[in-house]
Amino acid sequence: MMLVAIVAELLEQYTALLVRVLHQMFHAPPFPWRLRFLVR
């Protein structure tokens, strides 16, 4: 049961981080450059 709580916490933090990164990426001026940098 403890493992489920740990996994849920990690998933929550990961999702929050992903949302923040995507938000910054889409609202930053050099969008195509950042996209190319991430894809590489």
C-alpha positions as CSV (number, residue, x, y, z in Angstrom):
1,M,0.0,0.0,0.0
2,M,2.9,2.3,0.8
3,L,4.3,1.7,-2.7
4,V,1.1,2.9,-4.3
5,A,1.3,6.2,-2.3
6,I,4.9,6.7,-3.4
7,V,4.1,6.1,-7.1
8,A,1.1,8.4,-6.9
9,E,3.3,11.2,-5.4
10,L,6.0,10.8,-8.0
11,L,3.4,10.8,-10.8
12,E,1.8,13.9,-9.4
13,Q,5.2,15.7,-9.3
14,Y,6.2,14.5,-12.7
15,T,2.9,15.7,-14.2
16,A,3.3,19.1,-12.6
17,L,6.8,19.4,-13.9
18,L,5.7,18.3,-17.4
19,V,2.9,20.9,-17.4
20,R,5.4,23.6,-16.4
21,V,7.9,22.7,-19.0
22,L,5.3,22.6,-21.8
23,H,3.8,25.9,-20.6
24,Q,7.3,27.6,-20.7
25,M,8.1,26.0,-24.1
26,F,4.9,27.2,-25.7
27,H,5.1,30.7,-24.3
28,A,8.8,31.3,-24.9
29,P,9.6,33.5,-28.0
30,P,12.0,31.1,-29.8
31,F,9.5,28.3,-30.0
32,P,10.9,26.4,-33.1
33,W,14.5,26.5,-31.8
34,R,13.4,25.1,-28.4
35,L,11.4,22.4,-30.2
36,R,14.3,21.4,-32.3
37,F,16.6,21.3,-29.2
38,L,14.2,19.0,-27.4
39,V,13.7,16.7,-30.3
40,R,17.4,16.2,-30.9
